[in-house]
Amino acid sequence: MTMDAVFHYPPDVFEAVVDAVPLLTRSRSNVVLFFRGCGVDRVFLAGIERRLEADPGFKKYHITRAILAHVNDLGDSGLGQRRQILKRVSEFDDFSSCYSDNQLKARGAVATVAQLINKKDSFTRLQDERERELQQHREARRAEAAAKEAKRAQREALKADLFALFGDQNPHRRGKALEGVLNRLFKAEDILIREAFEVRDDGPSAGTIEQIDGAIELDGRVYLVEMKWWSEPLGRGEVASHLVRIFNRGEVGGILISNSPYHPSAVADCKDALTKKTIVLVELREIVQTLNEDRTVRELLTKKIHAATLFKDPLVHPLDQLMR
């Protein structure tokens, strides 16, 4: 039987113990010995014993009440004593030590204390369980807030890295860095990804035949991703190689991301390809605007894919209307 419910004796428990202890002991001195065995302070009990000698009218019930009032007033320091008192009373089973005419009363008194303890402990267990649930909820909210803060910090770092590329004057280095930043951005948004890879010919003329900037999965469909950072608009020749890779791969779609605008001829070729493949043209400024507005690139790409499929337009503008 647990005693966790006992912080201070509530009135019903207090009175039940006052009724029980005198029935379990044969004399006033035995009452003092009972409480000494429960760990009650010997200095305090010595004062009780002196009063016994001086006051014959100080009965067992008076002694029990005085000692219980004392341990109840001790606060935290008396918790162990209060628990031990209840333990000894509720587990008392040698009723042969009681006066014969008190044995049935003693059994009933012990049963009453045990029932009250079980009742209080059940309530306490419910309170403890509720507190555990609240604590788990608080911890879950803290973890969620920490995860959100970590994602926010990661996103800010990615934005800084992306914006820093605009100051790099080395075209080759800038283009490779763009691949890395955008791939990290996809990962941060939990978009399934495979970073840049090569497709090689293992035949007699072994060597690299294709260089893929990356691949992502959106809504259960795979898209090959090509990234370009040129100073001039991307023309028909620059998008043609990406279209070939896409058409050579079953149900795969294509996403092309460019810092510079697309030449009308390139847009027209991609629009023609939409009859058989899902092709999306993205301008890097759209991603920059998306990040500045605290939106997700996943949302941007998903809406551009839907718009391209619905309107047969691989390059949908303006962004404000697209993201509504």
N, C-alpha and C positions, 0 to 999 in steps of 0.2 A: 504493500500500500504506500503510495507516495504521499509526501507531506508538503508538496510544492504550493498548496493553496494557503499555507499558514504564514501570513505576514504578521498580522495582528489577529488575535482570536475575535471573531465576530460574536455578538451576544449569545446566539444559540449554541455555538461550540463552547464558549466560556462557561455557560450555565450547565451544559451537559457534563463537562469535566468536573465542575464543582460537585455535581450530584454523584459522579462515579467514584472518584478517588476515596472519599470516606468509606464507601461500601467495600472497597478492595483492601482496606487496611484495618487492623484490629485496635490500634491505639493512636494517640496523638503523635507520639514519638515516631511511630511507623509511617505516618503521613510525611514527616520531615525526612525520614530515610528514603521514602519513595521519590521525593523531589530531588534529594541529594544524588540519587542514582540517575536522575535525568540531567545532571550537570548544572543545577541551580547553584548560584554563588554561595559558597560556604559562609562567608561573612554575613550575608543577608540571613541565611538560615540560622546562624548563631543567635541573631537578634530574635528570631521566632522562638528558638528554644528557651531563651531567657524569659520571654513573655509567658511561655507555658508554665514555667516554674512559679511565676508571680500571679498568674491568672487562671484558676481552675475552670473558669467559665469560657475560656478560649477553646471552643470545640473544634473537632476535625473539619467541619464545613467552613468555620471561620479561618482556620489555618490555610485550607486549600484556596479559598477565595483571596486571601492576602497574598499568597505566593503567586497565584495566577495573575493577579493585578500587577505584581512587581515585574514578572517576566513579560507581560504584555506591554509594559511601559518602556522596556529596554530598546525598542525599535529594532534596527538591524542586528545589533549585538546580541539580542535575545532570540534570534531566529532558530539557532540550533537547539536551544533549550525548549522552545515551544514545539518544535518538531519531535524532539525526543519524548516529551510528555505525552503527546498524542499517540506516538508509536507504542509506548508502554501501555497506555490505557486501551487502545484499540486491539492490541495483540495479547492482552491479558487472558490467560486460559487456565490458571491454577486456582479455581474458585474454592478449593478445599481450604485455602488459607483464610477465607472470609468466615465471618460468623455464620453459622448454619442457617439462621433465620434471614440472613442477608444475601444468600447465594443466588437466589432467583432474581432479586432486585439488582444484584451486581451484574449478572449476565445481561439483563435488560439494559442497564446503564452503559455497559461496554458496547452492546449492539447499537445503541443510539449514537454514541460517539463515532463508531465505525461508519454508520450510515451517513452521518453529517459530513465526515471527512470525504467519503466517496462522492457525495453530492458537491461539496466545495471543489474537490479535485477535478471532477468532470467539468464544472464550470470554468475552472482555471485552464484545463486542457483546451476547451473551446476557445478561450481567450488567447492562449498561446498559439493555437493553430491560426486564429485570425491574424495575430501579430506576425506570424511567419509568412502568411499570405501577403500581408501589407509590405513586409520587408522585401519579399521576393519581387513584388510589384515595383517597389522603389528602386531595387537594384536593376530590374529590367529597364525601367525608365532612364536610370543613370547610364546603363550600358548603351541604350538606344541613343541617348543624347551624345555620349562619347563617340559612338560610331558615326553619327551625323556630323559631329565636329571634325572627326578624322577625314571624312569624305569631303567636307567643305575645305579643309586645309589642303587636301590632295588636289582638289579642283583648282584652288587658287594658285598652287604651285604649277600646275599644268598650264593655266592661263598665262602665268608669268613666262614660262618657258616658250609658249607659242608666240606671245607678243615680242619676245626677245629676238625671234628669228627675223623679224622685219628689219632689224638693224644689221644683220649679217650680209656682207657684200659678196661673199663667196657662193656662187650659184650651186655648185655641186654639194658643198658642205651643208648649205641651207636646205637643199632638197632632201638629203639623207636625214637631216635632223627633223624635218617635217614628218617623215615616216615614223620616226621614233616617238615624237610627241603625240601624234594622232593615234598610234597604236596604244600608247599608255592611256590616252583619253578613252578609247574603246574599252580597255580593261577596267578602268575606274567605274564605267557605267555597266559593268557586267555583261558586255557584249562579247559573245563567244568569238574568239579570234585566233587566226594563225598569222604570225608576222611574216615578213618578207621571206620568200623561199624561191628556189630554182627548180625548174623541171629540166632534167637531163636526158639526153639520148644515149642509151646504153649499147647502141649498135656499133657497127664498124667505124662510123664517124662520131664517136662519143664526144660529148661536150654539152654545154648549156644551150638549150634551144628557147627557153622562156625564163624571164625574170618577173616574178609576181611580187608586187609591193605588199600584199597582204590579203587576207580573206576574213569576212565576218559572217555571222549568222543572225538574221532578224526574222522573227515570226516563223521560224522553222525553215527558212530558205537561205542558201549560201550565196554570197555576193563577193566576187573578186573586186579588190579595191586598188585603184591606180591613183598615185599622187603626183602632181606636177607643180613646179614653181618656176614658171617662165615669165619673162618680161613682156612677151608678145601674146596676143590671143591664141588659144589652141585651135589649130585648124584641122582639116579633114585627115591629113596624114598622121597627126599626133594621136587622134582617137582611134584610128583604124586598127592599130595593133592590139588595143584593148578589146575592141569588138571581135577580132579574130579569136582571141583567147576565150572569150565568153561563148561564142558560137561553137567552139570545139569541145564544150563541156556541158552536155545534157541540159539539166534544169537550172544551171547556175546563172545568176544575174550579174549585173555590173554596176559599180559606183566609181565615178571619176571625180577627183577633187583637185581643183586648180586654183592657184592664186590669181592668175590672169583670167579675163573673160574668155568665152568660147566664140569662135568664129561662126557666123550663121551656117556655113557649109558643114561644120562639125555637128552643130545642133540638128541640122536637117538629116544627116546620116544616122544619128542616134534616134531621131524620131521615126525614120523608116525601120530601124531595127526593133522598135517597140512592138511591131506586129508579131514578133516571134520571141523576143527577149525583154526582160525588164532592165532598162538602162536608166540610170539617174546621173545627171550632171550637177555637181555641187561646186559653188564658188567658195573659196576659203573665207571670204568676208561674211558669208552666211554662218559659218561656224563661230567666227569671232563675235558676231552679233548675238548668236545663241548663247554663248558663254557670258557675254556682258549682261544679258537679260536673265541670267541665272536659270536658263532652260537646259534641257539635256540634248546631246547630239543624237541620242537614240530617238527622241521625239522628232527631231528635224529630219533624220533619214527616213523614219517610218512614214512621215507625212509626205515627204517628197516621192517616196516609192508609190504610195497610194495615189497621189496626184498624177504621177507619170502614167500609171496604169489606167486611171479613170479618164484623163484628158488627153492622153497620147502626146504628152509634152515632157521630154526628159529634163527640161530646165524651167521650173515653175517660179514665177516672180509675181508680186513682190513677197518677201519673206513674211512681212507682217500679216498678210492675208492667209498665207500658208499655215501659220502657226496658231491661228485662231481656233 
